[in-house]
Amino acid sequence: MKKIASLTIALALGCAGMAMAQDEHALTQQEVIAQLTQQGYTDIHDVDFRDGVWTARAHSGDGSHVTLRVDPITGKAYPNKQVSRMNEMDVRAMLSSEGYTHVHDVDFRHGVWTANARNNAGVRVSLQIDAQSGRIIGTN
């Protein structure tokens, strides 16, 4: 799996290099920081340009420390590990807005958020939530 991810990143970064060769506008350091903020990263620091890509260190939505490679044209971030755009409070707010109560044991594991709550009928449920979109992807 890591080999596939590395290959995907290498291909994406290679395509970015070809795009730069075609005189596309490369993002500035401030634009990269803005793009990363828009993608849900916080405490962005050590932003540097090397080997044809921007690099940075930051916190993801779930609070994880990540190292990022950033496409110099699009600003798309490639984190060194699975991250979430949402944080725990985002998950709690989303579940509350969908009618869930008594939300507890909210945790980020294996690329998805999990939580326990009571549904509209008062039944206890365990939920799995997509870490990028916030969509509930499983209940039991």
N, C-alpha and C positions, 0 to 999 in steps of 0.2 A: 504494500500500500504506500509506504514511504517513497519507494522508487517511482511509482506512478505520480505521486504528488510532486516529487522533485522534477520529473520529466515535464509535467504540466507547467510548473513554474519556469523551467528553463525555456520551454517553447514560448510561453507568454512574454518572457523577458527578451527572448530573441526577436519576436515579432515587434516588440517595442523598439528595439535597436534598429530594425529595418525601417520602422516608421520615422524615427529620428533622422535617419539617413535621407529621408525624403523631405527634409526641411519642415517637419511638423514642429509646432511650438512645444518646447519642453517646459514643464511646470517649474515655477520658482519655489524656493524653500517655503515661503509664506503660503503659496497655493497648495503645496503638499500638506502642510499643517492643517489648512482649512479642509482639504479633502479627507484627511484622517479623522478630523473632528466630526465631519459629516457622516463618516462611516461608523461612528460610535466610540472611537478611541479617546482616551483622556490622558493627562499628564504626559504629553508627547514631548520627547527630548532626544538629544543626540542625533538630530536630523543631519544627514550627511549625504553627499553624492559620491559614489564610488562604483567602479566596475560597470558603469552604464546605467545604474539604477539608484534611486534614493533609498536610504536606509534610515530607520528610526527605532526608538524604543518607546513603549507606551503601555498603558493599561487598557485591557479590553473591557467591554460592558460588564463582564462577570468579575472584574477585578484582577484578572490574571496579568502578570507581567509578560509582555511579548516583544519579540524582535520582529521588525517588519522589513520587507523589501517592497518598494513602491514603484509601480509603473510610471516612468517619467513623463508620459504623455497623458494617460487617463487618470492617474492618481489611485488606481486600484491597489489595495494593500494585500500582501501575501504574508500572513502571520506564520511564525515558526511552529505554532500549535493551534489546535481547534479552539476557537473563541466564540463568544456570544456578543451580539450587538446590544442585547438587553441585560439589565441588571436585576437583582432580586426584587427591588421595589417596582420596576416595570412589570415584572411577572405578576406580582401581587395586585397591582392596579388593574392590569388586563383581566385577571380572573375575577376581581370584584366587579368590574364593569360588565362581565358576562353572567353575573348572578351567583357566583360561587361565594360561600361564606366560610368562616373558620379556617382560613387558608394557613397551613403550617408545613414545616419540613420542606421548605423551598430550597432546592439544591441544583447545581449545574454539574452533570456527570455525563461523560461519554458523548459530548456534543449536543445534549438536549437538557432542558430544564425539567425537573420533576417536582411535583407538589402534591400534598394531600389537602382535601377540602370537603365541603358539603355542597352538593348541587342544589338546584332550585327546589327539589322535593325533600331536601334535608338528608339525603343519603350520602354516606361517606364514599368518596371516590379518590383514586390515585390518578394523577394526570401526567402526561408527557407533553411538553411544549417545544415547538420548533424554536431554536435559539436565535434565528435570524428574523422570522416573520411574526413570532408570538402566537402562531396558530396552534391549537390543541391537536396533537397528532395521535393521541391514544388515551383511553380511559379504561379503568377496570375497578 
